[in-house]
Amino acid sequence: MEQTITLTYKDDMLSYEGFRNQVLEDYRTAMISREASLIGRREVLTGKAKFGIFGDGKEVAQIAMAKFFKAGDFRAGYYRDQTFMFAAGLASVEQFFAQLFADPDINNDPFSAGRQMVSHFATRNVDENGRWLDLANRKNISSDMAPTASQMPRAVGLAFASKCFRNTPQLKGFHELSHNGNEVCFCTIGDASTSEGHFWEAVNAVGVMQVPLAIFVWDDGYGISVPKEIQTTKGSISTALRGLKKEENTNGIEIYKVKAWDYAGMCEVFEAAIQKIRETHVPAVFHVEEVTQPQGHSTSGSHERYKDPKRLEWEREWDCIKKFREWIISNNITTADELNEIDYQAKEQVRDSKNKAWEKFLAPIKVHVSKSTELIRNMMVSDMEAYTNLQQLASELQSNIEPFRRDVLKALSLAIETAPLSPSVPAIREYYNTLLQDSKKMYNAHLYNEGPKSALKVEEVKPLIPFDAVTINAYEVLNKYFDALFENNPLVFAFGEDVGFIGDVNQGFAGLQKKHGKERIFDTGIRELTIVGQAIGMALRGLRPIAEIQYLDYLLYGLQTLSDDAATTHFRTFGQQSCPLIIRTRGHRLEGIWHSGSPMSLIISALRGMYVCVPRNMVQAAGMYNTLLRSNDPAIVIECLNGYRLKEKLPVNLLEFTVPLGIPEVVKEGNDITVVSYGSTLRIILEAAERLEKMGISCEVIDVQTLLPFDIHHHILQSLQKTNRIVFVDEDVPGGATAYMYNKVMEEQGGYNWIDVAPRTISGQNHRPSYGSDGDYFSKPNTEEIISVITEMVNE
């Protein structure tokens, strides 16, 4: 059964004076955090902040937890961990309020530069040039997310990385990344969120793998208004998890139950349990019960709507700080008067910190207001009505005691609209454009790496293919490439369903597990969500994971965590965290609904922040892997499922050649029409182009190579300027990736200026491909359809 422990803190664990001082400091932290929650809620209700979710009711438990969070450890938490951050020395109250006010200055909100709502914390893992920091000797916070349970998949990988560092001989020298895998990942989650599949898949995965993950479940009895009896089997997550409990000679998890108000008991349980996790790598769940929510779920409503008076009275009586205070007084640690003085000082400190944060947020805006007001007031106009309107506009801006940047830009824009012929307009427009460019740096930068570790800055190196190069099956090209890669880069790991023992279903890793070890090339369960999460966590710790999703259709299982986590990490941390994972998968053209999907529009829409590589052959794929491994950006590489047994020539510089991202390649030159596509479809197009050539129609066929980024130097436009006709072809649904490519070339590149006939798109059908060769033929673009469309365009 689970361990239920409520013990008294032993006086002999520390000198009495040291013990007393620590207890009072912990009480001070609890009071500071509680006051931050109370004032934070008021700031939202006054309109200074947009929305708030706070950690009131969890203060004592998080203080106890933070005591055992050491240098090298990682946290994958959720949005109520402010007290933990204060107690761990990783956040100040002023920074907390700066984030609440969405301050875009990274010096004020060092976690996200105003890009995330309050209590979404992060610490750097790379420096300004993308070099990995000394993670083993600092406390590490992986950037928080709001979607419920989304921290769970990443936590799997953060903990698994410790196992990699402990058990992989090739990693023993990377002391800046790990101290022999002694690091624990602390993961926090609300009790209601344990109903998500993310939680169950993650707990099962770590129970199988035996990795050092400590999961803290805050149980306040509700998921917003829904009581836990409706959320969880038997109304208790620790009870529901009993079947996963580790027994002798089995894998599994440890389970502990503690009370959120029991300071001494939690300290003792956490100390022994975390040390056990650190030493044995056996994961554990800490079910923290009897948590209260003094202010309810969030600023969007009141918990009085769904809690009866008896429950509300119980929460007041068992508030953790109230019980902590009673425990301190009953054990004669100090007096009520001294605690009252701490309460007063805490309130003063929080108010002062809040005011400083707000003043720093407003300071640059006030400068903009002052200059904008002066520019507007001094506009030269001859029309009295326009003059009056401009003066009123300036007065309204100047009198706004809580202005935002948008108010300044709006006022400048209105001034230009009011007097468009004024000679003062150029100066106002110049200032407006300056502010607009500054705002783009604050709010739109860092979707991808922009420094030396940008994939777009990797220098192109052509593959060297001698005249007598051996011709082999395409999968053998990848096999030889991966063999050389693992021989030369100890940070690379590969894993997924069937990747290890049989070397993946298409034999890219055949024989490599035996050669390079089960620690580096290995199988996983059928659990795409946590395969992705495993890669995210490993990448955040400086490893270079290649995580395989067996077929492109199965990417949907892991799409949420790729979209919300991996694709946004660099952006939501203002470039402070890099997550250089590679998702390897395969798709296109295999008979049947489930292994033939090509949901490219879904992928390119959901994964902005990742690179999407669509190689047409395996040599090209290898070059893309080389490019990505030289950079710090996450990516997905979609290999051609029906290309593994085609013949390709083997380059002699397997580890050196690179494929530039965002640079299309002309695979066939022509003069009459430009045909744009990628991947397996190119083989159909080239067959059609050969037949069209005999009909006197010359096709220029372009392989875009990557969809994200897309043709960054506008090479396709250059082709269109020559041919004046263009058609976009792929296997996605109508209006999918073909529409995306159409938009890029016709709108962004201005291709509409060069067309003689209306552009076309050729795509798959709205439905998934029907089974069988005929089903494939009639469900996706085929040679005859391409010939028909191109012939029609040329004859117009």
Beta strands, then each sheet from edge to edge (+ up, - down):
strand 1: 3-4
strand 2: 74-76
strand 3: 140-141
strand 4: 185-190
strand 5: 213-218
strand 6: 222-223
strand 7: 226-227
strand 8: 254-259
strand 9: 284-289
strand 10: 471-473
strand 11: 492-496
strand 12: 521-523
strand 13: 544-548
strand 14: 582-587
strand 15: 611-613
strand 16: 635-640
strand 17: 647-649
strand 18: 665-668
strand 19: 673-677
strand 20: 699-703
strand 21: 706-708
strand 22: 726-729
strand 23: 760-762
sheet 1: 1+ 8+ 9+ 5+ 4+ 2+ 3+
sheet 2: 6+ 7-
sheet 3: 10+ 17-
sheet 4: 12+ 11+ 13+ 14+ 16+ 15+ 21-
sheet 5: 18+ 20- 19- 22- 23-
end
